[in-house]
Amino acid sequence: MIVSDSTTLIVLLDLDRVDLLSNLFEKVYIPQAVFEEINYKQDIELPKLFQLEKVKNIEKLDELKQLLDIGESEAIVLALEKNMPLIIDEKKGRKIAKNLGVKIIGLLGIVLLNQKQGFISKKEAKEFLDNVIARGFRISKKLIEEFVKTLD
């Protein structure tokens, strides 16, 4: 089980690749603000894999909202409350989550785990990366190089 911020979910839903999450996790918990972010353009029906959860620690949430957007803030607080890892890709949010002791993984980490566990081939992982970049998902050159090197 894992908690997720919105960016990775938006990409996976857009590419119809939620299977990359269901291959690895029984449940993906998302807070209300993340649901609102992924549901921004259309009224989507969440796959059964996702479970909507309410954040309880409002004090911590208010503290994080001073530094991050509401979705990232709620996702980090929910990960802390559930003592679960977090899917998050934004650099600042990742840094803050790590500093709070939350284990994190990003989109490329999820793809890499799928490849390492045999759910997708190296070729499919590289094609997925190309599709993500073509859709405007920003990934540093260094991270892309590390990803490709890890696949080989």
N, C-alpha and C positions, 0 to 999 in steps of 0.2 A: 504494500500500500504506500501511497505517496500523495503529497499535496502539490498543486500546480498553480503557477501564475498563468496569465493569459497568452503571452506571445507564442509559446510553443504550441499551445492548444489551437490557436488561430491558424497557424501554419499547417498543423496536422489535419485539422478539419477541412481546410481549404484544399489540401492535396488528397483528401479522402484516405488518409493513412493513420487513422486512429488505431489500427492494428499494431502499430509500432509501440503503442502504450499497452494494449491488452495482451501483447506477447509477454510483457514483463511484469505487469501489475494487476492484481485482482480488482483494486479500486483506486480511483484518482479523486481525491477530495478537492473541491474548489469552493472558495468563499463566494458570497453574493456578488461582490464587486467584480470578481473575475468572470462570473457568469454574465454579468451585464456587459463586460467588455467583449466577450466572445459572441454575444448575442446582439451586438450593436447594429449590424446591417440587416439581419433577418431574424425571424422568429424560429430559432432552431430547437429541435428536440434533442436533448442530451442523450447520448448513448448510455446504456445501463451501466457501463464502466464508471461513469462520473457520478459522484454524490455531492450534492450541495450541502455545505455546512456553515453554520453561523459562528462568527468569531465572538469569543466571550470576553477576552482581555482588552477592554476598551481603552484602558490607560496606556497599554503598550501600543495599541493601534494609533492612538492620538500622537504618541511620541514618534512613531515611524512615519506618519502622514506629514510630519514637518520636513522629512527628507526624501520621501518617495511618493509615487502616485498611490491612489487608494487600493488598486488591485494588488500591486506588489506588497503594500503594507499589510493588507488582509491575508495574503498568501503566506507571508513570513510569520505573522502571528499565529495563523492556523497550524503551520508546520511546528511551531514552538509548542502550542497547546497539545497537539497530537503526538509530539516527539517523533516526527516522521521527516524523511528527506523531502526536498523541495525541487520542483522543476522550475528553473528561472534562468533567463538568458541575459537580461540587462545587467551591464557591468556594475553599476552602483548598487543595485538590489542584491546581486550575488555577493558583493563585498560585505554589505551590511548583514546579510543572512549568515555568511561564514563567521563574521565577528560575533554573532549571537550564538554560535555553536550549531547552526543548522547545516546538515549535509546537503549539498546541492548537486544537481545535474542539469545539463542544458540539452537543447535539441540534438546537437551532434553526439553528446554522450549517450542519448537514447538510441540513436541510429547505430552507434558503435556497439552498444550492448546487444542490439538485435543481430548485428553481423557476427559478433563473437559467439553468440548462443545459437547461431545457425538459422535464424529466422529469415535473414536476407543474405544475399551474396555480396562480395566486395564490389562487384559491378553495380548491383542495385543500390548499395550505399553511396557510391560515387554519383550515380544518376540522380539519387535523391538530393544530394548536395547541390548538384547542378540546377535542379528544379527549384530548390529553395533560393539559391542565389538569383536565378532568373526572375523570381517573383519579388525581388527586392529585399529579402531578409539580409541584414548586414552582418557579416562575419569577417573578423580580421584575417588578413593574409596569413599571419602567424598561426592562428587557430586552424585555418583550412589546411595549411602545410602539416601541422601536427596530426590532424584527423586523417589525411591521406597517408601519411607515414605509418600511422598506427594500423591502418587497414592492410598495408603491405607486409 
